[in-house]
Amino acid sequence: MNVFRRLAAQWAERYRKMSIQIVLSLSFTAVAAAGMLLMSVSLIWRFSAVNEQLVAENSRRVLAQANLNLDSYLRRMMRISDTVYYRSIKNMDLAEDDLTGDLSLLYEENRDDLVSLAVFDGEGALVSAVPLTALKRDAETADSDWFQAASQSMENLHFSTPHVQNIFDDPDYPYRWVVSLSRHVQLTRDGATEGGVLLVDMSFSGIEQVCRDVTLGSGGYLYLIDGDGELIYHPRQQLIYAGLLEENNRAAAAYRDGSHQEKFQGRSRQVTVKTMGYTGWKLVGVAPAESWFAASPQLPLFGLTLLLFSIFLMAFLNFLISARISDPILRLERSIRELDKGLAGVKIEEGGCYEVQRLNHAVASMVSTMRHLMDDIVRQEGEKRRSELEVLQSQINPHFLYNTLDSVIWMTESGQQTEAIQMVTSLARLFRISLSKGKSIIPLADELEHARHYMNIQQIRYKNKFTTEIEARPGTEGLYTLKLIIQPLLENAIYHGMASAEDDGLIRVTAYREGEDLLIDVEDNGLGMRPELAASLLDEDRPEVRTKGSGIGVRNVHQRVGLTFGEGYGLAIFSEPDEGTLVRIRLPALDREEAERRRQGEEL
């Protein structure tokens, strides 16, 4: 007890000598850390104990149901195969009987799920088939994977992965996706038996429909793979095949049945695996970590209650601790508030701990220097803004000049003097307008002329692969614009929009007035893009994509316009796949007087 009293007395003495910074830091840090630690431990425990179990159980239940549906579908196909083999093939002598009638009857009964039924002999020759009967000229039946699998493992049924039906001529559906069920059969001909293969082509749409109907909560999805990890079904299968999306299917192939935690592309998620009988295929359910919280409705209420309790506890303790040290600070705050109102002769009391006394002494000098600092900040911001504009405008890559001069040399050497003169003349006018005596705001007519010369050069280089229309509508006469904002958009239209054009490409530039704004549309009839991709091109967090031309880029133009004229002005991109792209520049409608005023403001 004596030791405890001695320690308590020592800490009390140290507390009285502590500065306000140490007192506040230790007090608030200790209370906040204790509260947040309690909250974190409770949330983690609840999160691990309840939500993971709920999500895992829900995923297993959904996958079990999907497995039953797929198993039922595949069993139906297996029953069709057994019916053909045991009720028809085994009871017929092919020298006297024809399988076509029985196959046709089975096909008609199951035509919603079947694409074709076919029987081949041991050499791969067609014995009988419905409804498709004509083999393709280049069909190599005996070398097909399904034929080899059936011939090598005679006692088993073999399911293939989804593929385009490539054995029979199908004039109505030349690219129909199927899953092939093949098996070895014994054919009877003139009383003698010989080996053969029965092929049942199932429509892939049946498997796709079963998987598509499965939902795994917010953000969850299901996909189907074979034993080697090859995708059989995925809700975004086309994006994966196109290389625009990735899936962790190879790793999932090695997972055992059950739930697993994994981190893929920087995101934590729960993966549940269920292996199907007969085929060895695996159903894989993916539930992102973001969806686990929503799986347990009681968690938000529990977290909110715990948070409110922690806030109340911290507020109560902080009030008790800070009451002793807050009075001098409150008096100083009242004095500063009076100074903020512009009152003269405000007396600042010098009381409290050492730091507060130093603050009282420093406030007077702060007030005297504040106006000077604000003036310096305004001046520095103006210089920073001009520097940013100069940096953005100077990002012109010399590749365009090199390529143009190479084209001039080539045309001169090949005797195309007229085209070479035209290209050099356009290049000279192009750079004369680009310089513009150092001015960043030029007449709209000059900017459009700059675009015409640029497109003249590009049309010569690309041998008139596309045409150009440049129009300034009535009402735009005498207006001014920021220079070098159309050329980068034309570059994008050429290198991206006209990439696949075949002598029918069109790029149109239209300038027109809309109220107090000047609008410039750059439109092409190229491939276009998805609207969400077009919207992301101006996102500052998206990595910059450089073109092969000047290197300025669409986002650079957007930033230049925004820095020059402020919010509300810049670029907007409208695009649809296979319908082209329209980039719209919105600027204020500047007349000559306003343009000169802005130029003078830039020079100050």
C-alpha positions as CSV (number, residue, x, y, z in Angstrom):
1,M,0.0,0.0,0.0
2,N,2.9,2.4,0.8
3,V,4.4,1.7,-2.6
4,F,1.0,2.3,-4.3
5,R,0.6,5.6,-2.4
6,R,4.1,6.7,-3.3
7,L,3.5,5.9,-7.0
8,A,0.2,7.7,-7.0
9,A,1.8,10.8,-5.4
10,Q,4.5,10.8,-8.0
11,W,2.1,10.5,-10.9
12,A,-0.1,13.3,-9.4
13,E,3.0,15.6,-9.2
14,R,4.0,14.8,-12.8
15,Y,0.4,15.4,-14.0
16,R,0.5,18.9,-12.4
17,K,3.7,19.7,-14.3
18,M,2.7,18.2,-17.6
19,S,2.0,20.5,-20.6
20,I,-1.4,20.8,-22.1
21,Q,-0.1,18.9,-25.2
22,I,1.0,15.9,-23.2
23,V,-2.1,15.9,-21.0
24,L,-4.5,16.0,-24.0
25,S,-2.5,13.6,-26.1
26,L,-2.2,10.9,-23.4
27,S,-5.8,11.3,-22.1
28,F,-7.6,11.3,-25.4
29,T,-5.3,8.7,-27.0
30,A,-5.8,6.3,-24.1
31,V,-9.6,6.8,-24.0
32,A,-10.0,6.6,-27.8
33,A,-7.7,3.6,-28.1
34,A,-9.5,1.7,-25.3
35,G,-12.9,2.4,-26.9
36,M,-11.8,1.5,-30.5
37,L,-10.0,-1.6,-29.2
38,L,-13.2,-2.7,-27.5
39,M,-15.3,-1.9,-30.6
40,S,-12.9,-3.7,-33.0
41,V,-12.6,-6.8,-30.9
42,S,-16.4,-7.0,-30.5
43,L,-17.0,-6.4,-34.2
44,I,-14.3,-8.9,-35.3
45,W,-15.7,-11.5,-33.0
46,R,-19.2,-11.0,-34.1
47,F,-18.2,-10.8,-37.7
48,S,-16.2,-14.1,-37.6
49,A,-18.7,-16.0,-35.4
50,V,-21.9,-15.1,-37.2
51,N,-21.6,-13.7,-40.7
52,E,-19.0,-16.0,-42.0
53,Q,-21.1,-19.0,-40.9
54,L,-24.2,-17.5,-42.4
55,V,-22.6,-16.7,-45.7
56,A,-20.9,-20.1,-45.9
57,E,-24.1,-21.9,-45.1
58,N,-26.1,-19.9,-47.6
59,S,-23.5,-20.6,-50.3
60,R,-23.4,-24.3,-49.6
61,R,-27.2,-24.4,-49.6
62,V,-27.4,-22.6,-52.9
63,L,-24.7,-24.7,-54.5
64,A,-26.4,-27.9,-53.3
65,Q,-29.6,-26.8,-55.0
66,A,-27.8,-25.9,-58.2
67,N,-26.0,-29.2,-58.1
68,L,-29.4,-31.0,-57.8
69,N,-30.7,-29.1,-60.8
70,L,-27.7,-29.8,-62.9
71,D,-27.6,-33.4,-61.8
72,S,-31.2,-33.8,-62.8
73,Y,-30.5,-32.3,-66.2
74,L,-27.5,-34.5,-66.8
75,R,-29.3,-37.6,-65.5
76,R,-32.0,-36.9,-68.1
77,M,-29.4,-36.9,-70.8
78,M,-27.9,-40.2,-69.4
79,R,-31.3,-41.8,-69.4
80,I,-31.7,-40.8,-73.1
81,S,-28.3,-42.4,-73.8
82,D,-29.3,-45.6,-71.9
83,T,-32.6,-45.8,-73.7
84,V,-30.9,-45.5,-77.1
85,Y,-28.4,-48.1,-76.3
86,Y,-30.3,-50.7,-74.3
87,R,-33.7,-50.5,-76.0
88,S,-32.7,-49.8,-79.6
89,I,-29.1,-50.5,-80.5
90,K,-28.9,-53.8,-78.5
91,N,-32.1,-55.1,-80.0
92,M,-31.3,-54.3,-83.7
93,D,-29.3,-55.8,-86.4
94,L,-28.0,-52.9,-88.5
95,A,-28.0,-55.1,-91.6
96,E,-31.8,-55.4,-91.4
97,D,-33.0,-52.7,-89.1
98,D,-32.8,-48.9,-89.1
99,L,-32.1,-46.9,-86.0
100,T,-33.5,-43.7,-87.4
101,G,-37.1,-44.2,-86.3
102,D,-36.2,-44.8,-82.6
103,L,-33.7,-41.9,-82.6
104,S,-36.3,-39.6,-84.1
105,L,-38.9,-40.6,-81.5
106,L,-36.5,-39.9,-78.6
107,Y,-35.4,-36.6,-80.2
108,E,-38.9,-35.3,-80.6
109,E,-39.7,-36.1,-76.9
110,N,-36.6,-34.2,-75.7
111,R,-36.0,-31.7,-78.5
112,D,-35.9,-28.7,-76.0
113,D,-32.7,-30.2,-74.4
114,L,-31.2,-32.0,-77.4
115,V,-29.3,-30.8,-80.4
116,S,-28.7,-34.1,-82.1
117,L,-28.4,-37.9,-81.6
118,A,-25.9,-39.9,-83.6
119,V,-24.4,-43.4,-83.8
120,F,-20.9,-44.0,-85.4
121,D,-19.1,-47.3,-86.1
122,G,-15.6,-48.0,-84.8
123,E,-14.0,-46.2,-87.7
124,G,-16.0,-43.0,-87.2
125,A,-18.4,-43.6,-90.0
126,L,-22.0,-42.3,-89.5
127,V,-24.5,-45.1,-88.9
128,S,-27.6,-43.1,-88.1
129,A,-28.4,-39.5,-86.8
130,V,-31.3,-37.2,-86.2
131,P,-32.2,-34.4,-86.9
132,L,-28.9,-33.5,-88.4
133,T,-27.8,-36.1,-90.9
134,A,-25.1,-34.5,-93.1
135,L,-21.5,-34.5,-91.9
136,K,-19.3,-31.6,-92.7
137,R,-16.7,-32.2,-95.4
138,D,-13.8,-31.6,-93.0
139,A,-15.3,-33.5,-90.1
140,E,-12.8,-35.9,-88.6
141,T,-15.1,-37.9,-86.3
142,A,-12.6,-40.5,-85.2
143,D,-10.1,-37.9,-84.1
144,S,-12.6,-36.0,-82.0
145,D,-12.0,-35.8,-78.2
146,W,-15.4,-37.3,-77.4
147,F,-14.9,-40.2,-79.9
148,Q,-11.4,-41.0,-78.4
149,A,-12.6,-40.8,-74.8
150,A,-15.5,-43.2,-75.5
151,S,-13.2,-45.6,-77.4
152,Q,-10.5,-45.7,-74.8
153,S,-12.8,-46.0,-71.7
154,M,-15.5,-48.3,-72.8
155,E,-17.3,-48.7,-69.5
156,N,-17.9,-45.0,-68.8
157,L,-20.0,-42.1,-69.9
158,H,-18.0,-39.1,-71.0
159,F,-19.1,-35.4,-70.8
160,S,-17.2,-32.8,-72.9
161,T,-16.8,-29.2,-72.1
162,P,-19.0,-26.7,-74.0
163,H,-18.0,-26.3,-77.6
164,V,-19.4,-25.3,-81.0
165,Q,-21.1,-28.2,-82.7
166,N,-18.6,-29.0,-85.6
167,I,-19.6,-32.4,-86.9
168,F,-22.8,-31.9,-88.7
169,D,-23.9,-29.2,-91.2
170,D,-26.5,-27.1,-89.5
171,P,-27.8,-24.4,-91.9
172,D,-30.1,-22.9,-89.3
173,Y,-27.6,-22.7,-86.4
174,P,-24.1,-23.0,-87.7
175,Y,-22.5,-21.9,-84.3
176,R,-24.6,-23.7,-81.8
177,W,-22.9,-24.4,-78.4
178,V,-23.3,-28.0,-77.1
179,V,-22.1,-30.4,-74.4
180,S,-21.4,-33.8,-75.8
181,L,-22.2,-37.1,-74.0
182,S,-20.5,-40.0,-75.6
183,R,-20.2,-43.7,-74.8
184,H,-18.9,-46.9,-76.3
185,V,-21.7,-49.2,-77.7
186,Q,-21.8,-52.7,-79.2
187,L,-23.3,-52.7,-82.7
188,T,-24.8,-55.8,-84.3
189,R,-24.4,-56.3,-88.1
190,D,-25.3,-59.7,-89.8
191,G,-25.2,-61.3,-86.4
192,A,-21.7,-60.1,-85.6
193,T,-20.9,-57.5,-83.0
194,E,-18.6,-54.5,-83.5
195,G,-17.6,-51.5,-81.6
196,G,-19.2,-48.1,-82.0
197,V,-19.8,-44.7,-80.3
198,L,-23.2,-43.1,-79.3
199,L,-23.1,-39.3,-79.3
200,V,-25.7,-37.2,-77.5
201,D,-25.3,-33.5,-78.2
202,M,-27.1,-31.5,-75.4
203,S,-27.9,-27.8,-75.8
204,F,-25.6,-25.7,-73.6
205,S,-28.5,-23.3,-73.0
206,G,-30.0,-25.7,-70.5
207,I,-26.9,-25.7,-68.3
208,E,-26.5,-22.0,-68.7
209,Q,-30.1,-21.4,-67.6
210,V,-29.7,-23.5,-64.4
211,C,-26.5,-21.6,-63.5
212,R,-27.9,-18.2,-64.4
213,D,-30.9,-18.6,-62.0
214,V,-28.6,-18.9,-59.0
215,T,-28.1,-15.9,-56.8
216,L,-25.6,-15.6,-53.9
217,G,-26.6,-12.3,-52.4
218,S,-25.2,-8.8,-53.1
219,G,-22.3,-9.1,-55.4
220,G,-22.1,-12.9,-55.3
221,Y,-22.1,-15.1,-58.4
222,L,-21.7,-18.8,-59.4
223,Y,-19.6,-20.3,-62.2
224,L,-18.9,-23.8,-63.4
225,I,-15.6,-25.4,-64.3
226,D,-14.3,-28.8,-65.3
227,G,-11.8,-30.8,-63.4
228,D,-8.8,-29.0,-65.0
229,G,-10.2,-25.5,-64.2
230,E,-11.5,-24.8,-67.7
231,L,-14.6,-22.5,-67.6
232,I,-17.9,-24.2,-68.6
233,Y,-20.1,-21.3,-67.5
234,H,-19.5,-17.9,-66.1
235,P,-21.9,-14.9,-65.9
236,R,-19.2,-12.8,-67.5
237,Q,-17.7,-15.4,-69.8
238,Q,-17.5,-13.1,-72.8
239,L,-15.5,-10.5,-70.9
240,I,-13.1,-13.2,-69.7
241,Y,-12.6,-14.6,-73.2
242,A,-12.0,-11.1,-74.4
243,G,-9.3,-10.5,-71.8
244,L,-11.2,-7.7,-70.1
245,L,-11.8,-9.7,-66.9
246,E,-10.0,-12.4,-64.9
247,E,-11.3,-15.2,-62.8
248,N,-9.4,-17.5,-60.3
249,N,-10.8,-20.6,-61.9
250,R,-7.4,-22.5,-62.0
251,A,-6.9,-22.2,-58.3
252,A,-10.6,-23.1,-57.6
253,A,-10.0,-26.4,-59.5
254,A,-7.6,-27.5,-56.7
255,Y,-10.0,-26.6,-53.9
256,R,-11.8,-29.4,-52.0
257,D,-15.5,-29.2,-51.5
258,G,-16.5,-26.7,-48.9
259,S,-15.8,-23.0,-48.1
260,H,-12.5,-21.3,-48.6
261,Q,-11.1,-17.8,-48.0
262,E,-9.0,-16.3,-50.7
263,K,-7.7,-12.9,-51.8
264,F,-8.0,-12.3,-55.5
265,Q,-7.0,-9.0,-57.2
266,G,-6.7,-7.3,-53.9
267,R,-10.1,-8.3,-52.6
268,S,-11.0,-10.8,-50.0
269,R,-13.8,-13.2,-50.8
270,Q,-15.3,-16.5,-49.8
271,V,-15.3,-19.3,-52.3
272,T,-17.5,-22.3,-51.9
273,V,-16.9,-25.4,-54.1
274,K,-19.2,-28.3,-54.8
275,T,-18.1,-31.2,-57.1
276,M,-20.7,-32.8,-59.3
277,G,-21.0,-36.6,-59.8
278,Y,-20.5,-38.3,-63.1
279,T,-18.7,-35.4,-64.8
280,G,-16.2,-34.2,-62.2
281,W,-17.3,-30.6,-62.9
282,K,-17.2,-28.2,-60.0
283,L,-19.7,-25.5,-59.0
284,V,-17.9,-22.5,-57.6
285,G,-19.8,-19.8,-55.6
286,V,-18.1,-16.5,-54.9
287,A,-19.3,-14.2,-52.2
288,P,-17.3,-10.9,-51.9
289,A,-16.4,-9.8,-48.4
290,E,-18.6,-6.7,-48.9
291,S,-21.7,-8.8,-49.0
292,W,-21.1,-10.7,-45.7
293,F,-22.2,-7.7,-43.6
294,A,-25.5,-7.5,-45.4
295,A,-26.0,-11.2,-44.8
296,S,-26.6,-10.6,-41.1
297,P,-29.2,-7.8,-40.4
298,Q,-28.5,-7.7,-36.7
299,L,-24.9,-6.6,-37.2
300,P,-25.7,-2.9,-38.1
301,L,-27.9,-2.5,-35.0
302,F,-25.3,-4.2,-32.8
303,G,-22.5,-2.0,-34.3
304,L,-24.5,1.2,-33.9
305,T,-25.4,0.4,-30.3
306,L,-21.7,-0.3,-29.5
307,L,-20.6,2.8,-31.3
308,L,-23.1,5.0,-29.4
309,F,-22.1,3.5,-26.1
310,S,-18.4,4.0,-26.9
311,I,-19.0,7.6,-27.9
312,F,-21.0,8.3,-24.7
313,L,-18.2,6.7,-22.6
314,M,-15.4,8.7,-24.3
315,A,-17.4,12.0,-24.1
316,F,-18.0,11.5,-20.4
317,L,-14.4,10.6,-19.5
318,N,-13.1,13.4,-21.8
319,F,-15.3,15.9,-20.1
320,L,-14.0,15.0,-16.7
321,I,-10.4,15.0,-17.8
322,S,-10.5,18.2,-19.9
323,A,-12.5,20.3,-17.5
324,R,-9.4,21.3,-15.5
325,I,-7.4,22.3,-18.6
326,S,-10.0,23.7,-21.0
327,D,-10.9,27.0,-19.2
328,P,-7.8,28.9,-20.4
329,I,-8.3,27.7,-23.9
330,L,-11.9,28.8,-23.9
331,R,-11.0,32.3,-22.8
332,L,-8.4,32.4,-25.6
333,E,-11.0,31.2,-28.1
334,R,-13.4,34.0,-27.0
335,S,-10.7,36.6,-27.6
336,I,-9.9,35.2,-31.1
337,R,-13.6,35.3,-31.9
338,E,-13.7,39.0,-31.1
339,L,-10.7,39.6,-33.2
340,D,-12.4,37.8,-36.0
341,K,-15.3,40.2,-35.8
342,G,-12.8,43.1,-36.3
343,L,-13.1,44.5,-32.9
344,A,-10.2,46.7,-31.8
345,G,-8.6,46.8,-28.4
346,V,-9.2,43.2,-27.6
347,K,-7.3,42.2,-24.4
348,I,-5.9,38.7,-24.5
349,E,-5.5,37.2,-21.0
350,E,-2.2,35.5,-20.2
351,G,-3.2,32.6,-18.1
352,G,-3.2,28.8,-18.0
353,C,-0.3,26.5,-18.7
354,Y,2.9,27.4,-20.5
355,E,1.6,26.6,-24.0
356,V,-1.5,28.7,-23.7
357,Q,0.6,31.7,-22.5
358,R,2.8,31.3,-25.6
359,L,-0.3,31.2,-27.8
360,N,-1.7,34.4,-26.2
361,H,1.6,36.1,-27.0
362,A,1.7,34.8,-30.6
363,V,-1.9,35.7,-31.5
364,A,-1.1,39.4,-31.8
365,S,1.8,38.8,-34.2
366,M,-0.3,36.3,-36.2
367,V,-3.0,38.9,-36.8
368,S,-0.5,41.4,-38.1
369,T,1.0,39.0,-40.6
370,M,-2.2,37.2,-41.7
371,R,-3.1,39.7,-44.4
372,H,0.4,39.5,-45.8
373,L,0.2,35.7,-45.9
374,M,-3.1,35.8,-47.6
375,D,-1.8,38.1,-50.3
376,D,1.2,35.8,-50.8
377,I,-1.1,32.8,-51.1
378,V,-3.3,34.5,-53.7
379,R,-0.2,35.4,-55.7
380,Q,1.3,31.9,-55.4
381,E,-2.0,30.2,-56.4
382,G,-2.1,32.4,-59.5
383,E,1.5,31.5,-60.4
384,K,0.7,27.8,-59.8
385,R,-2.3,28.0,-62.0
386,R,-0.3,29.5,-64.9
387,S,2.4,27.0,-64.4
388,E,0.0,24.1,-64.6
389,L,-1.5,25.5,-67.8
390,E,1.9,25.9,-69.3
391,V,2.9,22.3,-68.4
392,L,-0.3,20.8,-69.8
393,Q,0.0,22.9,-73.0
394,S,3.6,22.0,-73.5
395,Q,3.0,18.2,-73.5
396,I,3.3,17.9,-77.3
397,N,5.2,14.9,-78.4
398,P,7.5,15.4,-81.5
399,H,6.4,12.0,-83.0
400,F,3.8,13.7,-85.1
401,L,6.4,16.0,-86.6
402,Y,8.8,13.1,-87.2
403,N,6.1,11.0,-88.9
404,T,5.0,14.0,-91.1
405,L,8.5,14.8,-92.2
406,D,9.1,11.1,-93.0
407,S,6.0,11.2,-95.1
408,V,7.2,14.3,-97.0
409,I,10.6,12.6,-97.7
410,W,8.9,9.5,-99.0
411,M,6.5,11.5,-101.2
412,T,9.4,13.6,-102.6
413,E,11.5,10.5,-103.3
414,S,8.5,8.9,-105.1
415,G,7.8,11.9,-107.2
416,Q,4.7,13.1,-105.5
417,Q,5.8,16.7,-105.3
418,T,2.2,18.1,-105.3
419,E,1.3,16.1,-102.2
420,A,4.6,16.9,-100.5
421,I,4.1,20.6,-101.1
422,Q,0.6,20.4,-99.7
423,M,1.7,18.6,-96.6
424,V,4.6,21.0,-95.9
425,T,2.3,24.0,-96.4
426,S,-0.3,22.5,-94.0
427,L,2.5,21.7,-91.5
428,A,3.8,25.3,-91.7
429,R,0.3,26.7,-91.1
430,L,-0.3,24.1,-88.4
431,F,2.8,25.2,-86.3
432,R,2.3,28.9,-87.0
433,I,-1.2,28.7,-85.4
434,S,0.2,26.5,-82.6
435,L,2.7,29.2,-81.7
436,S,0.1,32.1,-81.8
437,K,2.7,34.5,-80.5
438,G,2.6,32.8,-77.2
439,K,-1.1,33.4,-76.7
440,S,-3.2,30.6,-75.2
441,I,-6.6,32.1,-76.3
442,I,-7.0,32.5,-80.0
443,P,-9.9,33.1,-82.5
444,L,-12.1,30.1,-83.1
445,A,-11.5,30.5,-86.8
446,D,-7.7,30.0,-86.2
447,E,-8.4,26.9,-84.1
448,L,-10.6,25.4,-86.8
449,E,-8.1,26.2,-89.4
450,H,-5.4,24.5,-87.3
451,A,-7.7,21.4,-87.2
452,R,-8.2,21.6,-91.0
453,H,-4.4,21.6,-91.7
454,Y,-3.9,18.8,-89.2
455,M,-6.5,16.6,-90.9
456,N,-5.1,17.5,-94.4
457,I,-1.8,16.0,-93.2
458,Q,-3.4,13.0,-91.7
459,Q,-5.6,12.3,-94.8
460,I,-2.5,12.4,-97.0
461,R,-0.7,10.0,-94.6
462,Y,-3.6,7.6,-94.4
463,K,-4.4,7.8,-98.1
464,N,-7.9,9.3,-97.6
465,K,-9.1,6.3,-95.5
466,F,-11.6,8.7,-93.9
467,T,-13.2,12.1,-94.7
468,T,-13.4,15.2,-92.6
469,E,-16.1,17.8,-92.2
470,I,-15.4,21.0,-90.2
471,E,-18.2,23.5,-89.7
472,A,-18.6,26.7,-87.8
473,R,-22.4,27.5,-87.5
474,P,-23.8,31.0,-87.6
475,G,-23.4,32.9,-84.3
476,T,-19.8,31.8,-83.7
477,E,-18.2,34.6,-85.8
478,G,-15.7,36.5,-83.7
479,L,-15.6,34.1,-80.8
480,Y,-12.4,33.0,-79.2
481,T,-11.3,29.7,-77.8
482,L,-8.4,28.0,-75.9
483,K,-5.9,26.9,-78.5
484,L,-4.8,23.3,-79.3
485,I,-8.0,21.6,-77.8
486,I,-9.4,20.1,-81.0
487,Q,-6.3,18.4,-82.4
488,P,-5.9,15.9,-79.5
489,L,-9.6,14.9,-80.0
490,L,-9.0,14.4,-83.7
491,E,-6.0,12.2,-82.9
492,N,-8.1,10.0,-80.7
493,A,-10.8,9.8,-83.4
494,I,-8.2,8.7,-85.9
495,Y,-6.2,6.2,-83.8
496,H,-9.2,4.7,-82.0
497,G,-12.4,5.5,-83.9
498,M,-11.0,5.0,-87.4
499,A,-8.8,1.9,-86.5
500,S,-11.1,-0.5,-88.4
501,A,-12.7,1.9,-90.9
502,E,-12.5,0.8,-94.6
503,D,-12.8,4.0,-96.8
504,D,-16.0,5.0,-95.1
505,G,-14.7,6.7,-92.0
506,L,-16.1,10.1,-91.2
507,I,-14.9,12.7,-88.6
508,R,-17.0,15.7,-88.1
509,V,-16.1,18.9,-86.2
510,T,-19.0,21.3,-85.5
511,A,-18.7,24.6,-83.6
512,Y,-22.0,26.2,-82.4
513,R,-23.3,28.5,-79.8
514,E,-25.7,27.5,-77.0
515,G,-26.8,30.5,-74.9
516,E,-23.7,32.0,-73.2
517,D,-21.5,28.9,-74.1
518,L,-19.5,27.9,-77.1
519,L,-19.8,24.1,-77.9
520,I,-17.4,22.2,-80.2
521,D,-18.4,18.7,-81.1
522,V,-15.8,16.2,-82.5
523,E,-17.7,13.1,-83.7
524,D,-16.7,10.0,-85.5
525,N,-18.5,6.9,-86.8
526,G,-15.9,4.4,-85.6
527,L,-16.2,1.4,-83.2
528,G,-17.4,3.5,-80.2
529,M,-17.2,2.1,-76.7
530,R,-19.3,1.2,-73.7
531,P,-20.8,4.2,-71.9
532,E,-19.2,3.3,-68.6
533,L,-15.8,3.2,-70.3
534,A,-16.4,6.6,-71.9
535,A,-17.4,8.1,-68.6
536,S,-14.2,6.9,-66.9
537,L,-11.9,8.5,-69.5
538,L,-12.1,11.8,-67.6
539,D,-11.7,10.3,-64.2
540,E,-8.6,11.7,-62.5
541,D,-7.9,8.4,-60.6
542,R,-7.8,6.5,-63.9
543,P,-4.3,5.9,-65.3
544,E,-3.5,8.2,-68.3
545,V,-3.6,6.5,-71.7
546,R,-1.3,8.1,-74.2
547,T,-2.0,8.1,-77.9
548,K,0.5,7.8,-80.7
549,G,0.2,11.5,-81.7
550,S,0.8,14.6,-79.7
551,G,0.5,12.9,-76.3
552,I,-1.7,15.6,-74.9
553,G,-4.7,13.3,-74.4
554,V,-8.4,13.8,-73.8
555,R,-8.0,14.2,-70.0
556,N,-5.3,16.8,-70.6
557,V,-7.7,18.9,-72.7
558,H,-10.4,18.5,-70.0
559,Q,-7.9,19.8,-67.3
560,R,-6.7,22.7,-69.4
561,V,-10.3,23.9,-70.0
562,G,-11.2,23.5,-66.4
563,L,-8.1,25.3,-65.1
564,T,-8.7,28.2,-67.6
565,F,-12.4,28.7,-67.2
566,G,-13.3,27.0,-64.0
567,E,-16.0,24.4,-63.0
568,G,-18.8,23.8,-65.4
569,Y,-16.5,23.8,-68.5
570,G,-14.6,21.0,-70.0
571,L,-15.3,17.8,-71.9
572,A,-18.2,15.4,-72.1
573,I,-17.9,12.0,-73.9
574,F,-20.9,10.2,-75.4
575,S,-20.4,6.8,-77.0
576,E,-22.1,3.5,-77.8
577,P,-20.5,0.4,-79.2
578,D,-20.7,0.2,-83.0
579,E,-22.3,3.7,-83.1
580,G,-19.3,6.0,-82.9
581,T,-18.1,8.5,-80.3
582,L,-18.9,12.2,-79.7
583,V,-16.6,14.4,-77.6
584,R,-18.2,17.8,-76.7
585,I,-16.1,20.7,-75.5
586,R,-18.0,23.3,-73.5
587,L,-16.4,26.8,-73.3
588,P,-17.6,30.3,-72.4
589,A,-18.6,32.3,-75.5
590,L,-15.7,34.8,-75.4
591,D,-15.8,37.9,-77.7
592,R,-12.6,39.8,-78.6
593,E,-12.9,42.1,-75.6
594,E,-13.3,39.3,-73.1
595,A,-10.5,37.4,-74.7
596,E,-8.1,40.4,-74.4
597,R,-9.1,40.8,-70.8
598,R,-8.3,37.2,-70.0
599,R,-4.9,37.4,-71.8
600,Q,-4.0,40.5,-69.7
601,G,-5.0,38.6,-66.6
602,E,-2.6,35.7,-67.6
603,E,0.3,38.1,-68.1
604,L,-0.1,39.8,-64.7
